[in-house]
Amino acid sequence: MQKLTNKEEEVMQILWKLEKAFVKDVLAEITDEQPHYNTLSTIIRNLEEKGYVAYNAFGKTHQYYPIITKEAYRKRFFNTAIDTYFNSSYKNVVSFFAKEEKISVSDLKEIIALIEKNK
């Protein structure tokens, strides 16, 4: 799986939400600075070349759909981030969030309970 740009990730989020969409449908979902239709079409074609989406042709129009699940991408993204920024250590990840006060003691207790339940 090739790495996605921020714009490509934004488009994938929309395609995962819509499941199937024409370029105009994706464009309608973009709330921030809307790209030009042709620019968005190019981003989607790049996603196709990278193996993230496929399409059904209706004449000259294409309806795009994701072929990589959001879960598969999330798993790859997190594994890469953990390997790159936390020396492949989940302990370092949890420690980072605890130091940044992004995770509470009660959250940690819930995580421990989930781990023990899944043993």
C-alpha positions as CSV (number, residue, x, y, z in Angstrom):
1,M,0.0,0.0,0.0
2,Q,1.4,3.3,-1.1
3,K,1.3,6.3,1.3
4,L,-1.5,8.8,0.7
5,T,-1.3,12.5,0.6
6,N,-3.5,14.5,3.0
7,K,-5.9,15.3,0.1
8,E,-6.0,11.7,-1.0
9,E,-6.8,10.7,2.6
10,E,-9.6,13.3,2.7
11,V,-11.1,11.8,-0.5
12,M,-10.8,8.3,0.8
13,Q,-12.7,9.2,4.0
14,I,-15.5,10.5,1.7
15,L,-15.4,7.4,-0.5
16,W,-15.5,5.1,2.6
17,K,-18.5,7.1,3.9
18,L,-20.4,7.1,0.5
19,E,-19.3,3.6,-0.6
20,K,-19.8,4.5,-4.2
21,A,-19.6,8.0,-5.7
22,F,-19.1,10.0,-8.8
23,V,-16.6,12.9,-8.7
24,K,-19.4,15.4,-8.3
25,D,-20.7,13.5,-5.3
26,V,-17.2,13.6,-3.6
27,L,-16.9,17.3,-4.5
28,A,-20.3,18.0,-2.7
29,E,-19.0,16.4,0.5
30,I,-15.8,18.6,0.7
31,T,-16.5,21.3,3.2
32,D,-13.2,23.1,3.3
33,E,-11.6,24.7,0.2
34,Q,-13.2,22.9,-2.7
35,P,-10.8,21.9,-5.4
36,H,-11.6,22.4,-9.0
37,Y,-13.5,19.4,-10.5
38,N,-10.6,18.4,-12.7
39,T,-8.2,18.5,-9.7
40,L,-10.4,16.3,-7.7
41,S,-10.8,13.9,-10.7
42,T,-7.0,13.7,-10.9
43,I,-6.7,12.9,-7.2
44,I,-9.3,10.1,-7.6
45,R,-7.4,8.7,-10.6
46,N,-4.2,8.8,-8.5
47,L,-6.0,6.8,-5.9
48,E,-7.0,4.3,-8.6
49,E,-3.4,4.0,-9.8
50,K,-2.3,3.4,-6.2
51,G,-4.8,0.6,-5.9
52,Y,-7.1,2.2,-3.4
53,V,-10.2,2.6,-5.6
54,A,-11.8,1.1,-8.6
55,Y,-14.7,2.2,-10.8
56,N,-17.7,1.2,-12.7
57,A,-17.9,2.9,-16.1
58,F,-21.2,4.5,-17.3
59,G,-20.3,5.7,-20.7
60,K,-17.6,8.4,-20.2
61,T,-18.5,8.8,-16.5
62,H,-17.0,6.7,-13.7
63,Q,-18.5,5.8,-10.4
64,Y,-15.7,5.2,-7.9
65,Y,-15.6,2.9,-4.9
66,P,-12.9,1.9,-2.4
67,I,-11.2,-1.4,-2.7
68,I,-9.1,-1.0,0.4
69,T,-11.2,-1.0,3.6
70,K,-10.9,1.8,6.1
71,E,-9.9,-0.8,8.7
72,A,-7.0,-2.1,6.5
73,Y,-5.8,1.4,5.9
74,R,-6.1,2.3,9.6
75,K,-4.1,-0.8,10.6
76,R,-1.3,0.0,8.1
77,F,-1.3,3.7,9.2
78,F,-1.1,3.0,12.9
79,N,1.5,0.2,12.5
80,T,3.7,2.6,10.4
81,A,3.3,5.4,12.9
82,I,4.1,3.1,15.8
83,D,7.1,1.7,14.1
84,T,8.4,5.1,12.9
85,Y,7.7,7.3,15.9
86,F,7.5,5.0,18.9
87,N,10.2,2.4,18.1
88,S,7.5,-0.3,17.5
89,S,6.5,-0.1,21.2
90,Y,2.8,0.2,22.2
91,K,4.0,1.0,25.7
92,N,5.7,4.1,24.2
93,V,2.4,5.0,22.5
94,V,0.4,4.8,25.7
95,S,3.1,6.6,27.6
96,F,3.1,9.4,25.0
97,F,-0.7,9.9,25.3
98,A,-0.5,9.8,29.1
99,K,2.2,12.5,29.1
100,E,0.2,14.6,26.7
101,E,-2.9,14.2,29.0
102,K,-4.8,12.7,26.1
103,I,-5.7,9.5,28.0
104,S,-7.1,9.3,31.6
105,V,-6.4,6.8,34.3
106,S,-10.0,5.5,33.9
107,D,-9.3,5.1,30.1
108,L,-6.2,3.1,31.0
109,K,-8.1,0.9,33.4
110,E,-10.7,0.2,30.6
111,I,-7.9,-0.7,28.3
112,I,-6.3,-3.1,30.8
113,A,-9.7,-4.7,31.4
114,L,-10.2,-5.2,27.6
115,I,-6.7,-6.8,27.4
116,E,-7.4,-9.1,30.3
117,K,-10.8,-10.0,28.9
118,N,-9.2,-11.0,25.5
119,K,-6.5,-13.2,27.0
